[in-house]
């Protein structure tokens, strides 16, 4: 059983989140805690200079908070965090800072590009200092 479980919440794959929570609940130790984290990815500078519309970082963060709160409404026992950066990197670092002993992530169904896991799940399995369960 695990006492601190990090559950990455990828809003573009929110349909997988209930299954992640189901798995996390089964593995959670009595008195343990679950924390969901979503990541706002940085726009690469080489791409940002060509953008016609400039995004307001504060507005992006507000919208992300609203979306995460909405996704977590059925799960009042789950704490949340909004992170910024490359998901596979910042989620692994965040898990370490929480002293999490498990990450329950999801794997997207990639197209015909040959990947068995999505890039975030793949990075987490390589970078995380704790156990990682990948849910399909």
N, C-alpha and C positions, 0 to 999 in steps of 0.2 A: 504494500500500500504506500501511496505517495502523499506527503503532507503539503507540498506546494506545487500546483500544476498550472503552467502557462498554456493558454489556448489562443493561438493566433487567430484573429478574426479578419479574414480577407473578404471585404465587402463585395468584391466581384465574384466570390464563390460562397456567398452567405447561405446558400441552400445546404452546404455541407456542415455548417456550424452546429446544428442540432445533434448530428451524429458525433461530432467531436466532444460535445458536452456529455452525451450519453456514455461515451468511452471514459471520459475523465471522471464522471461520477462513480463509475464502477471501480476505478482505480484509486479513488481518493480515500485517504485514511480518515477515520473519525476525527473530527476537529480540524481537518485540513482546510486549505483554501484554494479557490480557483481564481485565476486572473486572466481576463481576455485583453489582448493587445492588438491594436490596428496600427498600420504604418502608413504614413504619408511619404511617398517616395519623392526624393529630390528630382527635379527636372534637370537633366544634364545641360551644362552651359552651352555645349555645341548646338543643342536643340532649342534652348530658351531664346537665343538671339534671333531665331527665325519665327518666333511665335507672334502672331498678330495681336492676340488678346493677352494681356498681362494679368496673371492671377494674383490676387491679394492673399498672401500667406495666412493672414489672420482670418479671412473669410473661409478659406479652405479648411482651416482648423475648426472653425465653428461648425461648418457643414459636416465635417468628419465626426465631431462630438455628437451632433444630432443623429447622424446615421448609426453610430455605435450605440447610443442610448436606445434608439428604436429597436435595434437588433437584440439588445440585451434585456428588453422589457420582460420577456418570459422567464428570465433567469436572474432574479433579484439577489441571489447569493453570490453572483460573480462580480468581482471588482473589475474596473477597466482602466486602460491606459492608452494614450495616443502617442506614438513614437514617430520620429522623422529619420529617414535615411533609406538604406538598402535593406529590405525586409529580412533576408536571410542572415544579415550581419547584426542589425540592431536587435532583432528578436533573440538571437543567441546571447548577445551581451546583456540584454534585459533579464533573461532567465538567470544568468549568472549573478546579476546584481540583486535579484530577489532570493537567491539561494534556492531556486526552483529545483526540484528533483525529477521533474518530468515536463516535457512539452508534448501536447497532443495537437498535431498539425494535420492539415488535409493535403491531399495530392489532387491537383486538377487533372483532368483528362486531356493530356496534350494531343495535338493533332498528329500528323504523320511525320513529325520531325524526329521521331525515334527516342524521345526521352521516356524513361519509366516513371519519373517523378517530375513535378513542376520544379522550377528553379529555386523557389523559396524552400520547399520541403527538402530538396537535395542539399542546399546550403546548410540548412538547419541540422541535418543528419551528420554533416561533416564538421560543423563548427561548434555545436552545442557541447557544453561540458557535462550535461546531464543526459538522461535517457530521452529518446524521442520515439513517439508512436505516430505512425503515419496512417491516417484514416482515408479510405476510399469511399 
